[in-house]
Amino acid sequence: AIIAMVGEDCVGIASDLRLGIQAQTVSTDFQKIFEMNPGLFLGLPGLATDVSTVRKTLQYRLNLLQLRESRLLNPRSFMFMVSSLLYEHRFGPYFVEPVIAGLDSVSYRPFIATMDLIGCPMEKNDFVVSGTCSEQMYGMCESLWKPNLNPYELFEVLSQALLNSIDRDALSGWGGLVHIVEKHKVTTKLLKARMD
């Protein structure tokens, strides 16, 4: 379960920590969110082997592009890179539904997007969700999110939306991880949740 939300000059992304095979829990500290650039995060819910493959392939392509062009990639361009990778494999797709969150490296405008497993992107200006408890997360986000949240309010809304959503889904949980991206800093906090 992954949620990304926009605040006022900040953006947040959060995930649960469970890795499971249907009802069987395999790991309780599985990383689903990766920092690809300073202030640019990629969330990958889905099949664990594909999460690892997609992350490593994207990091490789991102590093090559940055060596060639000597600049950081902005979040919107990174979204197209992810979309292109997924669409290349559309006949044997990677089972991941990426969530991208970050601040533009020049204008510092917040950006969030998600896509399906063949790379169809969807940019939003409020929140995006992906993972096993999407319906619960949509309900919580629609109830709690409001425009122009400051970083502290964004953390609280994101945390409450995630924790209350994963409590209503047997395939999610075991705590959460929240990243709040501001102009010159990234705050990461670990959430404790029900451990059943």
C-alpha positions as CSV (number, residue, x, y, z in Angstrom):
1,A,0.0,0.0,0.0
2,I,1.5,3.3,-1.1
3,I,0.0,6.9,-0.9
4,A,1.5,10.1,-2.2
5,M,0.0,13.5,-1.3
6,V,0.6,17.1,-2.3
7,G,1.0,19.9,0.3
8,E,1.9,23.6,0.1
9,D,5.5,23.5,-1.4
10,C,5.9,20.0,-0.1
11,V,5.0,16.5,-1.1
12,G,4.7,13.3,0.9
13,I,4.9,9.6,0.2
14,A,4.1,6.7,2.5
15,S,4.0,2.9,2.4
16,D,3.3,0.0,4.7
17,L,6.1,-2.5,5.4
18,R,4.5,-5.9,4.8
19,L,5.7,-8.4,2.2
20,G,3.4,-11.4,1.8
21,I,2.4,-14.3,-0.3
22,Q,-1.4,-14.0,-0.1
23,A,-2.3,-14.4,3.6
24,Q,1.2,-15.6,4.6
25,T,3.6,-12.8,5.8
26,V,7.1,-13.2,4.5
27,S,8.7,-10.0,5.8
28,T,7.7,-7.1,8.1
29,D,10.3,-4.5,6.9
30,F,10.1,-4.7,3.1
31,Q,11.2,-1.5,1.4
32,K,8.8,-0.2,-1.2
33,I,9.9,3.4,-1.5
34,F,13.2,4.4,-3.1
35,E,14.9,7.8,-3.3
36,M,16.0,8.0,-7.0
37,N,17.3,11.6,-6.8
38,P,17.5,14.2,-4.1
39,G,13.8,15.0,-3.5
40,L,12.5,12.4,-6.0
41,F,10.9,9.2,-4.7
42,L,9.6,6.1,-6.4
43,G,7.1,3.8,-4.7
44,L,6.7,0.3,-6.1
45,P,3.9,-1.9,-4.8
46,G,3.7,-5.3,-6.4
47,L,5.6,-8.5,-6.9
48,A,8.9,-8.4,-4.9
49,T,11.1,-9.6,-7.7
50,D,9.7,-7.1,-10.1
51,V,10.1,-4.3,-7.5
52,S,13.8,-5.1,-7.3
53,T,14.3,-5.4,-11.1
54,V,12.4,-2.2,-12.0
55,R,14.2,-0.2,-9.3
56,K,17.6,-1.4,-10.5
57,T,16.8,-0.8,-14.2
58,L,15.5,2.7,-13.5
59,Q,18.5,3.6,-11.3
60,Y,20.8,2.4,-14.1
61,R,19.0,4.4,-16.8
62,L,18.8,7.5,-14.5
63,N,22.5,7.3,-13.7
64,L,23.4,7.0,-17.4
65,L,21.2,10.0,-18.3
66,Q,22.6,12.1,-15.6
67,L,26.2,11.3,-16.7
68,R,25.4,12.1,-20.3
69,E,23.5,15.4,-19.6
70,S,25.1,16.5,-16.3
71,R,21.8,17.5,-14.7
72,L,19.2,16.1,-12.4
73,L,16.0,14.8,-14.0
74,N,12.8,16.5,-12.9
75,P,9.9,14.3,-11.6
76,R,7.7,14.7,-14.7
77,S,10.6,13.5,-17.0
78,F,11.3,10.7,-14.6
79,M,7.6,9.7,-14.9
80,F,8.0,9.3,-18.7
81,M,11.1,7.2,-18.2
82,V,9.2,4.9,-15.9
83,S,6.3,4.8,-18.3
84,S,8.6,4.0,-21.2
85,L,10.2,1.1,-19.3
86,L,6.9,-0.5,-18.4
87,Y,5.4,-0.1,-21.9
88,E,8.5,-1.8,-23.4
89,H,7.5,-4.9,-21.4
90,R,3.7,-4.6,-22.1
91,F,3.4,-8.2,-23.5
92,G,5.1,-9.7,-20.4
93,P,4.6,-6.8,-17.9
94,Y,6.3,-6.1,-14.7
95,F,3.7,-6.6,-11.9
96,V,4.2,-3.2,-10.3
97,E,2.1,0.0,-10.2
98,P,4.6,2.8,-9.6
99,V,3.9,6.0,-7.6
100,I,6.2,9.0,-8.2
101,A,6.5,11.9,-5.8
102,G,8.9,14.8,-5.7
103,L,9.7,18.4,-6.0
104,D,10.9,20.0,-9.3
105,S,14.6,20.7,-9.0
106,V,14.2,24.2,-10.4
107,S,10.7,25.6,-9.5
108,Y,10.2,23.4,-6.4
109,R,6.6,22.7,-7.4
110,P,5.2,19.4,-5.9
111,F,4.6,16.6,-8.4
112,I,2.8,13.2,-7.9
113,A,1.8,10.6,-10.4
114,T,1.0,6.9,-10.6
115,M,0.6,4.5,-13.5
116,D,-0.7,1.0,-14.2
117,L,1.5,-2.0,-15.0
118,I,1.9,-1.1,-18.7
119,G,2.9,2.5,-18.0
120,C,-0.3,4.6,-18.5
121,P,0.5,7.7,-16.4
122,M,-1.9,9.7,-14.3
123,E,-0.8,13.0,-12.8
124,K,-2.8,14.4,-10.0
125,N,-2.7,17.6,-7.8
126,D,-4.1,16.1,-4.6
127,F,-3.2,12.4,-3.9
128,V,-2.6,9.1,-5.6
129,V,-2.8,5.6,-4.1
130,S,-1.6,2.2,-5.2
131,G,-1.4,-1.3,-3.7
132,T,-3.7,-3.9,-2.1
133,C,-6.0,-1.6,-0.1
134,S,-6.6,1.1,-2.7
135,E,-10.3,1.4,-2.0
136,Q,-9.7,2.1,1.7
137,M,-6.9,4.6,1.0
138,Y,-9.1,6.5,-1.5
139,G,-11.8,6.8,1.2
140,M,-9.4,8.0,3.8
141,C,-7.6,10.4,1.5
142,E,-10.8,11.9,0.2
143,S,-12.0,12.4,3.9
144,L,-8.7,13.9,5.3
145,W,-6.9,15.7,2.5
146,K,-7.4,19.4,1.9
147,P,-5.4,21.9,-0.2
148,N,-2.4,23.8,1.1
149,L,-1.3,21.5,3.9
150,N,1.9,22.5,5.6
151,P,4.6,19.8,6.1
152,Y,3.4,18.9,9.6
153,E,-0.2,18.7,8.6
154,L,0.7,16.7,5.5
155,F,2.6,14.2,7.7
156,E,-0.4,13.9,10.0
157,V,-2.9,13.4,7.2
158,L,-0.7,11.0,5.3
159,S,0.0,8.9,8.5
160,Q,-3.6,8.8,9.5
161,A,-4.8,7.9,6.0
162,L,-2.2,5.1,5.7
163,L,-2.7,3.6,9.2
164,N,-6.5,3.6,9.1
165,S,-6.4,2.1,5.6
166,I,-4.0,-0.8,6.4
167,D,-6.0,-1.6,9.6
168,R,-8.9,-2.5,7.3
169,D,-7.0,-4.7,5.0
170,A,-5.6,-8.1,5.9
171,L,-2.9,-8.0,3.2
172,S,-1.3,-4.8,4.3
173,G,0.2,-3.5,7.5
174,W,3.1,-4.1,10.0
175,G,3.8,-0.4,10.3
176,G,4.6,2.3,7.8
177,L,7.3,4.6,6.5
178,V,6.6,8.3,5.6
179,H,8.8,10.6,3.6
180,I,8.0,14.4,3.6
181,V,9.9,16.3,0.9
182,E,10.5,20.0,1.3
183,K,12.6,22.5,-0.5
184,H,15.9,21.8,1.3
185,K,15.2,18.7,3.4
186,V,13.6,15.3,3.4
187,T,12.0,14.0,6.7
188,T,11.6,10.3,7.1
189,K,9.6,8.8,10.0
190,L,8.7,5.2,10.9
191,L,5.1,4.5,12.0
192,K,4.2,1.8,14.5
193,A,1.0,0.0,13.8
194,R,-0.9,-3.1,14.8
195,M,1.3,-6.1,14.4
196,D,-1.3,-8.7,13.5
